[in-house]
Amino acid sequence: MRVKTIFLLAVAIIVTVLIMQNNESAKFNILFFSDVYVSKLSVLLFVAVSCFIAGIVIAQPKKYKIDTSNYEADENEEDEQPKRNTSNTLSDEDRDYIN
C-alpha cells in the first residue's frame, strides 16, 4: 500500500469515529438566524463532505484550450528554437581557465 492510501484511510477512520461520537444535538447560531438546534453529527458530516469536495475541485489540473486555427506551419522554416549567440564573449582569462 502506498503512503497516500494509508493516510487517507487513517483520516477517514478518524473522521468517522469523531462523527459517530458526537451525535447529540447542539445549539448553533448561524449568521442572522436565531438559535438553531442541529445534530453535531449532521454539522460535522456537512463540513467533512464540503471539505472533501473543495479538495477535489482545487486538486484538479487546469485544462488549457490551445487555439490552433491560426497556426500555419511553413515547410521551409526550421524548428523554432532560440538561436545561440555565436559571438565569442569569453575573455582570455576565461578561455585559459576552461582549457
N, C-alpha and C positions, 0 to 999 in steps of 0.2 A: 504494500500500500504506500502511496505517496504521502508526503508530509501534509500537503494541502487537503487531501481527503480525510486524513486523521484529524486535522484541525477543524474542518467543517463538521465532522461527526461529533467532536467534543463540544463545539459551540451549540450544535443542535440539541444535544443531550442536556446541556446546562440550561438552555432556554426553555426546554420542555419541563424540566424539574422546577424551574423558577415559576413558570406559568401555572403549573398544577398545584403548587404550594400556596399561591395567592388567589384563591377562588372566592373569598368573601367580598361583599360589596363595600364600596367606599364612596365618600363624598368628593366630587370633583367640581371645581369652578372653571368652566370653560368659557373663556373670553367674557362676553357680556351676559351670558345666561346665568340664571340663578343656580343654586346648588343642584347638582345632578348626581344621583346615586347610580353608579355603574359598577359592575363587577370588575375587580382588578384583573381577572383573567382575560376579559374582553379587551381592556385597555392595553395590557402587555402584549396580547396577541396582535392587536391592531398595530402597535408600534413595531413589533418584530417583523410582521409581514410588510409594512410600509418601508422599513429599512432594507429588507431583502430586495424589494422591487426597485428601490432607489439605487442599490448597489449594482443590480443587473443593468439598469439604464446607464449608469455612469461608466460601467466597465466595458460597454460595447464600443468597438472601434468605430471611428468616424468613417463614413463612406464618402469618398470624393468622386464627383462626377467630372470626367475629363471630356472636354468638348473637342472632338476630332474632326468636326465638319469643315473647319477652315484649314486643315493641315494638308498641304500639298508637298509631297516629297519629290525633290529633283533627283533624278538618277545620277546626274553628274557631280552632285555635291558629295563631299567627304563627310564622314561622321562628324557631328557637331561636338567636337572635343576642344577644350581650351588649348590654344596654341602655346607652345613653350617659347619662352624668351631665349632666343639663340645667341644673343649678345653675351659676351664674356664680361661678367661683373665681378669676378674674383680678383683680389689683389695678389701681388706676387707672394706675399707672406702666406696668404691662404692656400695658394697652389703648392707652396713648399710644404705646408703642414699636411695637406691631403696626400702628397706623394711621399 
